């Protein structure tokens, strides 16, 4: 479970594949919101690999 009590929301906006290359999602779900949540969980689980300065500023 991921939960940040009383903190601000972290803004993560998708970049469409034609700008950054294709992204493989290791799961398929009919509900796009579930897929979005799982994507963000996997993304922040590897937070040491994040290079985007805007995101690093928010989580730093």
C-alpha distance matrix in Angstrom:
0.0 3.8 6.5 10.1 12.4 15.9 16.0 17.5 16.1 16.4 18.9 18.6 21.5 22.3 25.5 27.5 28.4 32.1 31.4 29.0 29.5 27.5 23.8 22.8 19.6 18.8 17.9 19.7 18.7 21.2 19.0 19.1 16.2 13.8 15.5 15.1 11.3 11.1 13.9 12.3 9.2 12.1 14.3 12.4 11.6 15.4 16.1 19.2 20.8 20.6 24.2 24.2 25.6 24.3 20.6 21.4 23.1 20.1 17.7 20.5
3.8 0.0 3.8 6.9 9.9 13.2 12.6 14.0 12.6 12.7 15.5 15.5 18.6 19.9 23.2 25.5 26.7 30.3 29.2 26.9 27.8 26.3 22.7 22.3 19.3 19.2 18.6 20.4 19.5 21.8 19.3 18.7 15.6 13.9 15.3 14.0 10.3 10.8 12.8 10.3 7.8 11.1 12.3 9.9 10.1 13.7 13.6 17.0 18.6 17.9 21.3 21.1 22.2 20.8 17.2 18.0 19.4 16.3 14.1 17.1
6.5 3.8 0.0 3.8 6.2 9.5 9.5 11.4 10.7 11.8 14.9 15.9 19.1 21.0 24.4 27.0 28.6 32.0 30.7 28.7 30.0 28.7 25.3 25.3 22.3 22.6 21.8 23.3 22.0 24.0 21.0 20.3 16.8 15.8 17.6 15.8 12.2 13.7 15.4 12.5 10.7 14.2 14.8 12.1 13.0 16.3 15.5 18.8 20.7 19.4 22.6 21.9 22.5 20.6 17.3 18.1 18.9 15.4 13.6 16.5
10.1 6.9 3.8 0.0 3.8 6.5 6.0 8.3 8.7 10.1 13.7 15.3 18.8 21.3 24.5 27.4 29.3 32.5 30.8 28.9 30.6 29.8 26.6 27.0 24.4 25.0 24.6 26.1 24.9 26.7 23.6 22.5 19.0 18.5 20.0 17.6 14.4 16.2 17.2 13.8 12.8 16.1 15.8 12.7 14.2 17.0 15.3 18.4 20.5 18.9 21.7 20.7 20.7 18.7 15.7 16.3 16.4 12.9 11.3 14.0
12.4 9.9 6.2 3.8 0.0 3.8 5.6 8.8 10.1 12.5 16.0 18.2 21.5 24.2 27.5 30.4 32.5 35.6 33.9 32.3 34.1 33.3 30.1 30.5 27.8 28.4 27.7 29.0 27.4 29.0 25.7 24.8 21.1 20.9 22.7 20.4 17.3 19.3 20.6 17.3 16.3 19.7 19.5 16.4 17.9 20.8 19.0 21.9 24.2 22.4 25.0 23.9 23.5 21.3 18.6 19.2 18.7 15.2 14.0 16.4
15.9 13.2 9.5 6.5 3.8 0.0 3.8 6.9 9.3 12.2 15.5 18.3 21.5 24.6 27.8 30.9 33.3 36.1 34.2 32.9 35.0 34.5 31.6 32.4 29.9 30.9 30.2 31.3 29.6 30.9 27.5 26.2 22.5 22.9 24.7 22.0 19.2 21.7 22.6 19.1 18.7 22.1 21.4 18.4 20.4 22.9 20.6 23.4 25.6 23.5 25.6 24.0 23.1 20.6 18.5 19.2 17.9 14.5 14.2 16.3
16.0 12.6 9.5 6.0 5.6 3.8 0.0 3.8 6.6 9.0 12.4 15.3 18.6 21.8 24.8 28.0 30.4 33.1 31.0 29.7 32.0 31.7 28.9 30.1 27.9 29.1 28.8 30.0 28.7 30.1 26.7 25.0 21.5 22.1 23.3 20.3 17.9 20.2 20.5 16.9 16.9 20.0 18.8 15.8 18.2 20.3 17.7 20.4 22.5 20.1 22.0 20.3 19.4 16.9 14.8 15.5 14.2 10.7 10.7 12.8
17.5 14.0 11.4 8.3 8.8 6.9 3.8 0.0 3.8 6.4 9.3 12.6 15.6 19.0 22.0 25.2 27.9 30.4 28.2 27.2 29.7 29.6 27.2 28.7 26.7 28.4 28.0 29.0 27.7 28.9 25.5 23.4 20.1 21.2 22.1 18.7 16.9 19.7 19.4 15.8 16.7 19.7 17.9 15.5 18.4 20.1 17.4 20.3 21.8 18.9 20.4 18.2 17.2 14.3 12.7 14.0 12.5 8.9 10.0 12.6
16.1 12.6 10.7 8.7 10.1 9.3 6.6 3.8 0.0 3.8 6.3 9.4 12.3 15.6 18.8 21.8 24.5 27.1 25.2 24.2 26.6 26.3 23.9 25.3 23.3 25.2 24.8 25.5 24.2 25.3 22.0 19.7 16.5 17.8 18.6 15.1 13.6 16.5 16.1 12.6 14.0 17.0 15.3 13.4 16.6 18.4 16.0 19.3 20.2 17.3 18.9 16.6 16.3 13.2 11.2 13.4 12.6 8.9 10.1 13.3
16.4 12.7 11.8 10.1 12.5 12.2 9.0 6.4 3.8 0.0 3.8 6.4 9.8 13.0 15.9 19.2 21.6 24.2 22.1 20.8 23.3 23.3 20.9 22.6 20.9 23.0 23.0 24.1 23.3 24.7 21.7 19.1 16.4 17.4 17.4 13.8 12.7 15.1 14.0 10.4 12.3 14.7 12.4 10.7 14.2 15.4 12.9 16.1 16.7 13.6 15.1 12.8 12.9 9.9 7.6 10.0 9.9 6.4 7.5 11.1
18.9 15.5 14.9 13.7 16.0 15.5 12.4 9.3 6.3 3.8 0.0 3.8 6.4 10.0 12.8 16.1 18.8 21.1 19.0 18.2 20.9 21.1 19.1 21.3 20.0 22.6 22.6 23.3 22.6 23.7 20.8 17.7 15.4 17.1 16.7 12.9 12.8 15.4 13.7 10.6 13.4 15.4 12.7 12.1 15.9 16.5 14.3 17.4 17.2 13.7 14.7 11.7 12.2 8.8 7.3 10.8 10.7 8.0 10.1 13.3
18.6 15.5 15.9 15.3 18.2 18.3 15.3 12.6 9.4 6.4 3.8 0.0 3.8 6.7 9.6 12.8 15.3 17.9 15.9 14.8 17.3 17.3 15.3 17.6 16.5 19.3 19.6 20.3 20.0 21.4 18.9 15.6 13.9 15.4 14.2 10.5 11.1 13.1 10.7 8.2 11.6 12.8 10.0 10.4 14.1 14.4 12.7 15.8 14.9 11.6 12.8 10.1 11.7 9.0 7.1 10.8 11.9 9.9 11.1 14.4
21.5 18.6 19.1 18.8 21.5 21.5 18.6 15.6 12.3 9.8 6.4 3.8 0.0 3.8 6.6 9.7 12.7 14.9 13.2 12.8 15.3 15.6 14.2 16.9 16.2 19.4 19.6 19.9 19.6 20.5 18.3 14.6 13.7 15.7 14.1 10.6 12.4 14.4 11.7 10.3 14.0 14.8 12.1 13.4 16.9 16.9 15.6 18.5 16.9 13.7 14.2 11.2 13.2 10.6 9.8 13.5 14.5 13.0 14.7 17.7
22.3 19.9 21.0 21.3 24.2 24.6 21.8 19.0 15.6 13.0 10.0 6.7 3.8 0.0 3.8 6.3 9.0 11.7 10.5 10.0 12.1 12.0 10.9 13.7 13.4 16.9 17.3 17.3 17.5 18.5 16.8 13.1 13.1 14.9 12.5 9.6 12.3 13.6 10.4 10.3 14.0 14.1 11.7 14.0 17.1 16.7 16.3 18.9 16.8 14.0 14.6 12.2 14.9 13.1 12.1 15.6 17.3 16.1 17.2 20.2
25.5 23.2 24.4 24.5 27.5 27.8 24.8 22.0 18.8 15.9 12.8 9.6 6.6 3.8 0.0 3.8 6.4 8.4 6.7 6.8 9.3 10.1 10.1 13.6 14.3 18.0 18.9 19.0 19.8 20.7 19.6 15.8 16.4 18.1 15.3 12.9 15.7 16.5 13.0 13.3 16.9 16.2 13.6 16.2 19.1 18.0 17.6 19.7 17.0 14.4 14.2 11.9 14.8 13.6 13.4 16.6 18.4 17.9 19.2 21.7
27.5 25.5 27.0 27.4 30.4 30.9 28.0 25.2 21.8 19.2 16.1 12.8 9.7 6.3 3.8 0.0 3.8 5.6 5.8 6.8 8.1 8.5 9.5 12.8 13.9 17.7 18.4 18.0 18.9 19.4 18.8 15.2 16.7 18.4 15.4 13.7 17.0 17.5 14.2 15.3 18.8 18.0 15.9 18.9 21.4 20.4 20.6 22.6 19.7 17.5 17.3 15.4 18.5 17.4 17.2 20.3 22.1 21.6 22.8 25.3
28.4 26.7 28.6 29.3 32.5 33.3 30.4 27.9 24.5 21.6 18.8 15.3 12.7 9.0 6.4 3.8 0.0 3.8 5.3 5.3 4.9 5.1 7.2 10.5 12.5 16.2 17.4 17.2 18.8 19.8 19.8 16.5 18.4 19.5 16.0 15.1 18.3 18.0 14.7 16.4 19.5 17.9 16.2 19.6 21.5 20.1 20.8 22.5 19.2 17.6 17.5 16.4 19.8 19.4 18.9 21.6 23.9 23.7 24.4 26.8
32.1 30.3 32.0 32.5 35.6 36.1 33.1 30.4 27.1 24.2 21.1 17.9 14.9 11.7 8.4 5.6 3.8 0.0 3.8 5.9 5.9 7.6 10.5 13.8 16.1 19.7 21.0 20.7 22.3 22.9 23.0 19.7 21.7 23.1 19.7 18.6 22.0 21.8 18.4 20.0 23.1 21.5 19.6 22.8 24.9 23.3 23.7 25.0 21.6 20.0 19.2 18.0 21.1 20.8 21.0 23.6 25.7 25.8 26.8 29.0
31.4 29.2 30.7 30.8 33.9 34.2 31.0 28.2 25.2 22.1 19.0 15.9 13.2 10.5 6.7 5.8 5.3 3.8 0.0 3.8 6.2 9.0 11.2 14.9 17.1 20.7 22.2 22.4 23.9 24.8 24.4 20.9 22.3 23.7 20.4 18.8 21.8 21.8 18.2 19.1 22.3 20.8 18.3 21.2 23.6 21.7 21.6 22.7 19.4 17.4 16.2 14.7 17.6 17.6 18.1 20.5 22.5 23.0 24.2 26.0
29.0 26.9 28.7 28.9 32.3 32.9 29.7 27.2 24.2 20.8 18.2 14.8 12.8 10.0 6.8 6.8 5.3 5.9 3.8 0.0 3.8 6.8 8.5 12.3 14.6 18.0 20.0 20.7 22.5 24.0 23.7 20.3 21.5 22.4 19.0 17.5 20.1 19.7 15.9 16.9 19.8 17.9 15.4 18.4 20.4 18.3 18.5 19.4 15.9 14.4 13.5 12.7 16.1 16.5 16.4 18.5 20.9 21.5 22.1 23.9
29.5 27.8 30.0 30.6 34.1 35.0 32.0 29.7 26.6 23.3 20.9 17.3 15.3 12.1 9.3 8.1 4.9 5.9 6.2 3.8 0.0 3.8 6.6 9.9 13.0 16.1 18.3 19.0 21.3 22.8 23.2 20.1 21.8 22.2 18.6 17.8 20.6 19.6 16.0 17.7 20.3 17.9 16.1 19.5 21.0 18.9 19.8 20.7 17.0 16.2 15.8 15.7 19.2 19.8 19.3 21.2 24.0 24.3 24.6 26.5
27.5 26.3 28.7 29.8 33.3 34.5 31.7 29.6 26.3 23.3 21.1 17.3 15.6 12.0 10.1 8.5 5.1 7.6 9.0 6.8 3.8 0.0 3.8 6.6 9.7 12.8 14.8 15.4 17.9 19.6 20.2 17.4 19.5 19.6 15.8 15.7 18.5 17.1 13.9 16.2 18.6 16.2 15.0 18.7 19.8 18.2 19.7 21.0 17.5 17.0 17.4 17.4 21.1 21.3 20.2 22.3 25.2 25.1 25.0 27.3
23.8 22.7 25.3 26.6 30.1 31.6 28.9 27.2 23.9 20.9 19.1 15.3 14.2 10.9 10.1 9.5 7.2 10.5 11.2 8.5 6.6 3.8 0.0 3.8 6.4 9.6 11.8 12.9 15.4 17.6 18.0 15.3 17.0 16.6 12.8 12.8 15.3 13.6 10.4 12.9 15.0 12.5 11.7 15.4 16.3 15.0 16.8 18.4 15.2 14.9 16.0 16.2 20.0 20.1 18.4 20.4 23.5 23.0 22.5 25.0
22.8 22.3 25.3 27.0 30.5 32.4 30.1 28.7 25.3 22.6 21.3 17.6 16.9 13.7 13.6 12.8 10.5 13.8 14.9 12.3 9.9 6.6 3.8 0.0 3.8 6.3 8.8 10.3 13.4 16.0 16.9 15.0 16.8 15.7 12.0 13.0 15.1 12.6 10.2 13.4 14.6 11.8 12.2 16.0 16.1 15.2 17.7 19.3 16.5 16.7 18.5 19.0 22.8 22.9 20.8 22.6 25.9 25.1 24.2 26.7
19.6 19.3 22.3 24.4 27.8 29.9 27.9 26.7 23.3 20.9 20.0 16.5 16.2 13.4 14.3 13.9 12.5 16.1 17.1 14.6 13.0 9.7 6.4 3.8 0.0 3.8 5.5 7.4 10.2 13.1 13.8 12.2 13.7 12.2 8.6 10.2 11.8 9.2 7.4 11.0 11.9 9.6 10.8 14.3 14.3 14.3 16.9 19.1 16.9 17.0 19.3 19.6 23.2 22.9 20.3 22.3 25.4 24.1 23.0 25.9
18.8 19.2 22.6 25.0 28.4 30.9 29.1 28.4 25.2 23.0 22.6 19.3 19.4 16.9 18.0 17.7 16.2 19.7 20.7 18.0 16.1 12.8 9.6 6.3 3.8 0.0 3.8 7.1 10.3 13.7 14.8 14.1 15.4 13.0 10.0 12.3 13.1 9.7 9.1 12.6 12.4 9.8 12.1 15.2 14.3 14.6 17.7 19.8 17.9 18.7 21.4 22.1 25.7 25.5 22.7 24.3 27.5 26.1 24.6 27.3
17.9 18.6 21.8 24.6 27.7 30.2 28.8 28.0 24.8 23.0 22.6 19.6 19.6 17.3 18.9 18.4 17.4 21.0 22.2 20.0 18.3 14.8 11.8 8.8 5.5 3.8 0.0 3.8 6.6 10.3 11.5 11.5 12.9 10.2 7.7 10.9 11.6 8.5 9.1 12.7 12.5 11.0 13.6 16.4 15.7 16.9 19.7 22.2 20.6 20.9 23.7 24.0 27.4 26.8 23.9 25.8 28.8 27.0 25.6 28.7
19.7 20.4 23.3 26.1 29.0 31.3 30.0 29.0 25.5 24.1 23.3 20.3 19.9 17.3 19.0 18.0 17.2 20.7 22.4 20.7 19.0 15.4 12.9 10.3 7.4 7.1 3.8 0.0 3.8 6.9 8.9 9.3 11.6 9.4 7.1 10.7 12.2 10.0 10.7 14.3 14.7 13.8 16.0 18.9 18.8 20.0 22.5 25.2 23.5 23.4 26.0 25.8 29.2 28.2 25.5 27.8 30.6 28.6 27.6 30.9
18.7 19.5 22.0 24.9 27.4 29.6 28.7 27.7 24.2 23.3 22.6 20.0 19.6 17.5 19.8 18.9 18.8 22.3 23.9 22.5 21.3 17.9 15.4 13.4 10.2 10.3 6.6 3.8 0.0 3.8 5.4 6.9 9.0 6.9 6.0 9.7 10.9 9.7 11.2 14.3 14.7 14.9 17.1 19.5 19.7 21.4 23.5 26.6 25.2 24.7 27.4 26.8 29.9 28.5 25.8 28.4 30.7 28.4 27.6 31.1
21.2 21.8 24.0 26.7 29.0 30.9 30.1 28.9 25.3 24.7 23.7 21.4 20.5 18.5 20.7 19.4 19.8 22.9 24.8 24.0 22.8 19.6 17.6 16.0 13.1 13.7 10.3 6.9 3.8 0.0 3.8 6.2 9.0 8.2 8.1 11.2 12.9 12.6 13.9 16.7 17.6 18.1 19.9 22.3 22.9 24.7 26.5 29.7 28.2 27.4 29.8 28.8 31.9 30.1 27.7 30.6 32.7 30.2 29.8 33.4
19.0 19.3 21.0 23.6 25.7 27.5 26.7 25.5 22.0 21.7 20.8 18.9 18.3 16.8 19.6 18.8 19.8 23.0 24.4 23.7 23.2 20.2 18.0 16.9 13.8 14.8 11.5 8.9 5.4 3.8 0.0 3.8 5.5 5.5 6.6 8.9 10.3 11.0 12.6 14.7 15.8 17.0 18.6 20.5 21.5 23.5 24.9 28.4 27.2 26.0 28.4 27.2 29.9 27.8 25.4 28.4 30.2 27.5 27.2 30.9
19.1 18.7 20.3 22.5 24.8 26.2 25.0 23.4 19.7 19.1 17.7 15.6 14.6 13.1 15.8 15.2 16.5 19.7 20.9 20.3 20.1 17.4 15.3 15.0 12.2 14.1 11.5 9.3 6.9 6.2 3.8 0.0 3.8 5.5 5.0 6.1 8.7 9.9 10.4 12.4 14.3 15.4 16.3 18.5 19.9 21.6 22.7 26.1 24.7 23.2 25.3 23.8 26.6 24.5 22.3 25.4 27.2 24.7 24.7 28.4
16.2 15.6 16.8 19.0 21.1 22.5 21.5 20.1 16.5 16.4 15.4 13.9 13.7 13.1 16.4 16.7 18.4 21.7 22.3 21.5 21.8 19.5 17.0 16.8 13.7 15.4 12.9 11.6 9.0 9.0 5.5 3.8 0.0 3.8 5.4 5.0 6.2 8.6 9.7 10.7 12.4 14.3 15.2 16.6 18.3 20.4 21.1 24.8 23.9 22.1 24.5 22.9 25.3 22.9 20.5 23.6 25.1 22.2 22.2 26.0
13.8 13.9 15.8 18.5 20.9 22.9 22.1 21.2 17.8 17.4 17.1 15.4 15.7 14.9 18.1 18.4 19.5 23.1 23.7 22.4 22.2 19.6 16.6 15.7 12.2 13.0 10.2 9.4 6.9 8.2 5.5 5.5 3.8 0.0 3.8 5.4 5.1 6.1 8.5 10.0 10.6 12.3 14.1 15.5 16.5 18.8 20.1 23.7 22.9 21.8 24.6 23.5 26.1 24.1 21.3 24.0 25.8 23.0 22.4 26.0
15.5 15.3 17.6 20.0 22.7 24.7 23.3 22.1 18.6 17.4 16.7 14.2 14.1 12.5 15.3 15.4 16.0 19.7 20.4 19.0 18.6 15.8 12.8 12.0 8.6 10.0 7.7 7.1 6.0 8.1 6.6 5.0 5.4 3.8 0.0 3.8 5.5 5.2 6.0 8.7 9.9 10.6 12.1 14.4 15.3 17.1 18.6 21.9 20.7 19.6 22.3 21.4 24.3 22.7 19.9 22.7 24.9 22.5 21.8 25.4
15.1 14.0 15.8 17.6 20.4 22.0 20.3 18.7 15.1 13.8 12.9 10.5 10.6 9.6 12.9 13.7 15.1 18.6 18.8 17.5 17.8 15.7 12.8 13.0 10.2 12.3 10.9 10.7 9.7 11.2 8.9 6.1 5.0 5.4 3.8 0.0 3.8 5.5 5.1 6.3 8.7 10.1 10.4 12.4 14.2 15.9 16.6 20.1 19.0 17.4 19.8 18.5 21.1 19.2 16.6 19.6 21.5 19.0 18.8 22.4
11.3 10.3 12.2 14.4 17.3 19.2 17.9 16.9 13.6 12.7 12.8 11.1 12.4 12.3 15.7 17.0 18.3 22.0 21.8 20.1 20.6 18.5 15.3 15.1 11.8 13.1 11.6 12.2 10.9 12.9 10.3 8.7 6.2 5.1 5.5 3.8 0.0 3.8 5.4 5.2 6.2 8.7 9.8 10.7 12.2 14.6 15.4 19.1 18.6 17.2 20.1 19.0 21.4 19.5 16.4 19.0 20.9 18.0 17.2 20.9
11.1 10.8 13.7 16.2 19.3 21.7 20.2 19.7 16.5 15.1 15.4 13.1 14.4 13.6 16.5 17.5 18.0 21.8 21.8 19.7 19.6 17.1 13.6 12.6 9.2 9.7 8.5 10.0 9.7 12.6 11.0 9.9 8.6 6.1 5.2 5.5 3.8 0.0 3.8 5.4 5.0 6.2 8.5 10.1 10.5 12.8 14.4 17.9 17.2 16.6 19.7 19.4 22.1 20.8 17.5 19.6 22.1 19.6 18.3 21.7
13.9 12.8 15.4 17.2 20.6 22.6 20.5 19.4 16.1 14.0 13.7 10.7 11.7 10.4 13.0 14.2 14.7 18.4 18.2 15.9 16.0 13.9 10.4 10.2 7.4 9.1 9.1 10.7 11.2 13.9 12.6 10.4 9.7 8.5 6.0 5.1 5.4 3.8 0.0 3.8 5.5 5.3 6.1 8.7 9.9 11.2 12.6 15.9 14.7 13.7 16.6 16.2 19.2 18.1 15.1 17.3 20.0 18.0 16.9 20.2
12.3 10.3 12.5 13.8 17.3 19.1 16.9 15.8 12.6 10.4 10.6 8.2 10.3 10.3 13.3 15.3 16.4 20.0 19.1 16.9 17.7 16.2 12.9 13.4 11.0 12.6 12.7 14.3 14.3 16.7 14.7 12.4 10.7 10.0 8.7 6.3 5.2 5.4 3.8 0.0 3.8 5.4 4.8 6.1 8.4 10.0 10.4 14.1 13.5 12.0 15.0 14.3 16.8 15.4 12.1 14.3 16.7 14.4 13.3 16.8
9.2 7.8 10.7 12.8 16.3 18.7 16.9 16.7 14.0 12.3 13.4 11.6 14.0 14.0 16.9 18.8 19.5 23.1 22.3 19.8 20.3 18.6 15.0 14.6 11.9 12.4 12.5 14.7 14.7 17.6 15.8 14.3 12.4 10.6 9.9 8.7 6.2 5.0 5.5 3.8 0.0 3.8 5.4 5.4 6.1 8.9 10.0 13.5 13.7 13.0 16.5 16.5 18.8 17.8 14.2 15.6 18.2 15.8 13.9 17.1
12.1 11.1 14.2 16.1 19.7 22.1 20.0 19.7 17.0 14.7 15.4 12.8 14.8 14.1 16.2 18.0 17.9 21.5 20.8 17.9 17.9 16.2 12.5 11.8 9.6 9.8 11.0 13.8 14.9 18.1 17.0 15.4 14.3 12.3 10.6 10.1 8.7 6.2 5.3 5.4 3.8 0.0 3.8 5.6 5.1 6.7 9.0 12.0 11.5 11.6 15.1 15.7 18.6 18.2 14.7 15.9 19.0 17.3 15.2 18.0
14.3 12.3 14.8 15.8 19.5 21.4 18.8 17.9 15.3 12.4 12.7 10.0 12.1 11.7 13.6 15.9 16.2 19.6 18.3 15.4 16.1 15.0 11.7 12.2 10.8 12.1 13.6 16.0 17.1 19.9 18.6 16.3 15.2 14.1 12.1 10.4 9.8 8.5 6.1 4.8 5.4 3.8 0.0 3.8 5.5 5.6 6.7 9.9 8.9 8.2 11.5 11.9 14.8 14.6 11.2 12.4 15.6 14.2 12.5 15.3
12.4 9.9 12.1 12.7 16.4 18.4 15.8 15.5 13.4 10.7 12.1 10.4 13.4 14.0 16.2 18.9 19.6 22.8 21.2 18.4 19.5 18.7 15.4 16.0 14.3 15.2 16.4 18.9 19.5 22.3 20.5 18.5 16.6 15.5 14.4 12.4 10.7 10.1 8.7 6.1 5.4 5.6 3.8 0.0 3.8 5.2 4.7 8.5 9.1 8.2 11.8 12.3 14.3 14.0 10.2 10.8 13.7 12.1 9.6 12.4
11.6 10.1 13.0 14.2 17.9 20.4 18.2 18.4 16.6 14.2 15.9 14.1 16.9 17.1 19.1 21.4 21.5 24.9 23.6 20.4 21.0 19.8 16.3 16.1 14.3 14.3 15.7 18.8 19.7 22.9 21.5 19.9 18.3 16.5 15.3 14.2 12.2 10.5 9.9 8.4 6.1 5.1 5.5 3.8 0.0 3.8 5.6 8.4 9.4 10.1 13.9 15.1 17.2 17.4 13.7 13.7 16.8 15.3 12.4 14.6
15.4 13.7 16.3 17.0 20.8 22.9 20.3 20.1 18.4 15.4 16.5 14.4 16.9 16.7 18.0 20.4 20.1 23.3 21.7 18.3 18.9 18.2 15.0 15.2 14.3 14.6 16.9 20.0 21.4 24.7 23.5 21.6 20.4 18.8 17.1 15.9 14.6 12.8 11.2 10.0 8.9 6.7 5.6 5.2 3.8 0.0 3.8 5.5 5.8 7.3 11.0 12.9 15.3 16.2 12.8 12.4 15.9 15.3 12.6 14.2
16.1 13.6 15.5 15.3 19.0 20.6 17.7 17.4 16.0 12.9 14.3 12.7 15.6 16.3 17.6 20.6 20.8 23.7 21.6 18.5 19.8 19.7 16.8 17.7 16.9 17.7 19.7 22.5 23.5 26.5 24.9 22.7 21.1 20.1 18.6 16.6 15.4 14.4 12.6 10.4 10.0 9.0 6.7 4.7 5.6 3.8 0.0 3.8 5.3 5.3 8.9 10.5 12.2 13.1 9.7 8.8 12.2 11.8 9.0 10.4
19.2 17.0 18.8 18.4 21.9 23.4 20.4 20.3 19.3 16.1 17.4 15.8 18.5 18.9 19.7 22.6 22.5 25.0 22.7 19.4 20.7 21.0 18.4 19.3 19.1 19.8 22.2 25.2 26.6 29.7 28.4 26.1 24.8 23.7 21.9 20.1 19.1 17.9 15.9 14.1 13.5 12.0 9.9 8.5 8.4 5.5 3.8 0.0 3.8 5.7 8.4 11.1 12.5 14.4 11.6 9.6 13.1 13.7 10.9 11.0
20.8 18.6 20.7 20.5 24.2 25.6 22.5 21.8 20.2 16.7 17.2 14.9 16.9 16.8 17.0 19.7 19.2 21.6 19.4 15.9 17.0 17.5 15.2 16.5 16.9 17.9 20.6 23.5 25.2 28.2 27.2 24.7 23.9 22.9 20.7 19.0 18.6 17.2 14.7 13.5 13.7 11.5 8.9 9.1 9.4 5.8 5.3 3.8 0.0 3.8 6.3 9.4 11.8 13.8 11.5 10.3 14.0 14.8 12.7 13.3
20.6 17.9 19.4 18.9 22.4 23.5 20.1 18.9 17.3 13.6 13.7 11.6 13.7 14.0 14.4 17.5 17.6 20.0 17.4 14.4 16.2 17.0 14.9 16.7 17.0 18.7 20.9 23.4 24.7 27.4 26.0 23.2 22.1 21.8 19.6 17.4 17.2 16.6 13.7 12.0 13.0 11.6 8.2 8.2 10.1 7.3 5.3 5.7 3.8 0.0 3.8 5.9 8.4 10.1 7.8 7.1 10.9 11.6 10.2 11.2
24.2 21.3 22.6 21.7 25.0 25.6 22.0 20.4 18.9 15.1 14.7 12.8 14.2 14.6 14.2 17.3 17.5 19.2 16.2 13.5 15.8 17.4 16.0 18.5 19.3 21.4 23.7 26.0 27.4 29.8 28.4 25.3 24.5 24.6 22.3 19.8 20.1 19.7 16.6 15.0 16.5 15.1 11.5 11.8 13.9 11.0 8.9 8.4 6.3 3.8 0.0 3.8 6.2 8.9 8.0 7.2 10.5 12.3 11.8 12.0
24.2 21.1 21.9 20.7 23.9 24.0 20.3 18.2 16.6 12.8 11.7 10.1 11.2 12.2 11.9 15.4 16.4 18.0 14.7 12.7 15.7 17.4 16.2 19.0 19.6 22.1 24.0 25.8 26.8 28.8 27.2 23.8 22.9 23.5 21.4 18.5 19.0 19.4 16.2 14.3 16.5 15.7 11.9 12.3 15.1 12.9 10.5 11.1 9.4 5.9 3.8 0.0 3.8 5.6 5.5 6.2 8.7 10.3 10.9 11.7
25.6 22.2 22.5 20.7 23.5 23.1 19.4 17.2 16.3 12.9 12.2 11.7 13.2 14.9 14.8 18.5 19.8 21.1 17.6 16.1 19.2 21.1 20.0 22.8 23.2 25.7 27.4 29.2 29.9 31.9 29.9 26.6 25.3 26.1 24.3 21.1 21.4 22.1 19.2 16.8 18.8 18.6 14.8 14.3 17.2 15.3 12.2 12.5 11.8 8.4 6.2 3.8 0.0 3.8 5.5 4.9 6.0 8.7 10.0 9.9
24.3 20.8 20.6 18.7 21.3 20.6 16.9 14.3 13.2 9.9 8.8 9.0 10.6 13.1 13.6 17.4 19.4 20.8 17.6 16.5 19.8 21.3 20.1 22.9 22.9 25.5 26.8 28.2 28.5 30.1 27.8 24.5 22.9 24.1 22.7 19.2 19.5 20.8 18.1 15.4 17.8 18.2 14.6 14.0 17.4 16.2 13.1 14.4 13.8 10.1 8.9 5.6 3.8 0.0 3.8 5.5 5.3 6.6 9.1 10.1
20.6 17.2 17.3 15.7 18.6 18.5 14.8 12.7 11.2 7.6 7.3 7.1 9.8 12.1 13.4 17.2 18.9 21.0 18.1 16.4 19.3 20.2 18.4 20.8 20.3 22.7 23.9 25.5 25.8 27.7 25.4 22.3 20.5 21.3 19.9 16.6 16.4 17.5 15.1 12.1 14.2 14.7 11.2 10.2 13.7 12.8 9.7 11.6 11.5 7.8 8.0 5.5 5.5 3.8 0.0 3.8 5.4 5.1 6.4 8.4
21.4 18.0 18.1 16.3 19.2 19.2 15.5 14.0 13.4 10.0 10.8 10.8 13.5 15.6 16.6 20.3 21.6 23.6 20.5 18.5 21.2 22.3 20.4 22.6 22.3 24.3 25.8 27.8 28.4 30.6 28.4 25.4 23.6 24.0 22.7 19.6 19.0 19.6 17.3 14.3 15.6 15.9 12.4 10.8 13.7 12.4 8.8 9.6 10.3 7.1 7.2 6.2 4.9 5.5 3.8 0.0 3.8 5.4 5.3 5.6
23.1 19.4 18.9 16.4 18.7 17.9 14.2 12.5 12.6 9.9 10.7 11.9 14.5 17.3 18.4 22.1 23.9 25.7 22.5 20.9 24.0 25.2 23.5 25.9 25.4 27.5 28.8 30.6 30.7 32.7 30.2 27.2 25.1 25.8 24.9 21.5 20.9 22.1 20.0 16.7 18.2 19.0 15.6 13.7 16.8 15.9 12.2 13.1 14.0 10.9 10.5 8.7 6.0 5.3 5.4 3.8 0.0 3.8 5.7 5.3
20.1 16.3 15.4 12.9 15.2 14.5 10.7 8.9 8.9 6.4 8.0 9.9 13.0 16.1 17.9 21.6 23.7 25.8 23.0 21.5 24.3 25.1 23.0 25.1 24.1 26.1 27.0 28.6 28.4 30.2 27.5 24.7 22.2 23.0 22.5 19.0 18.0 19.6 18.0 14.4 15.8 17.3 14.2 12.1 15.3 15.3 11.8 13.7 14.8 11.6 12.3 10.3 8.7 6.6 5.1 5.4 3.8 0.0 3.8 5.7
17.7 14.1 13.6 11.3 14.0 14.2 10.7 10.0 10.1 7.5 10.1 11.1 14.7 17.2 19.2 22.8 24.4 26.8 24.2 22.1 24.6 25.0 22.5 24.2 23.0 24.6 25.6 27.6 27.6 29.8 27.2 24.7 22.2 22.4 21.8 18.8 17.2 18.3 16.9 13.3 13.9 15.2 12.5 9.6 12.4 12.6 9.0 10.9 12.7 10.2 11.8 10.9 10.0 9.1 6.4 5.3 5.7 3.8 0.0 3.8
20.5 17.1 16.5 14.0 16.4 16.3 12.8 12.6 13.3 11.1 13.3 14.4 17.7 20.2 21.7 25.3 26.8 29.0 26.0 23.9 26.5 27.3 25.0 26.7 25.9 27.3 28.7 30.9 31.1 33.4 30.9 28.4 26.0 26.0 25.4 22.4 20.9 21.7 20.2 16.8 17.1 18.0 15.3 12.4 14.6 14.2 10.4 11.0 13.3 11.2 12.0 11.7 9.9 10.1 8.4 5.6 5.3 5.7 3.8 0.0
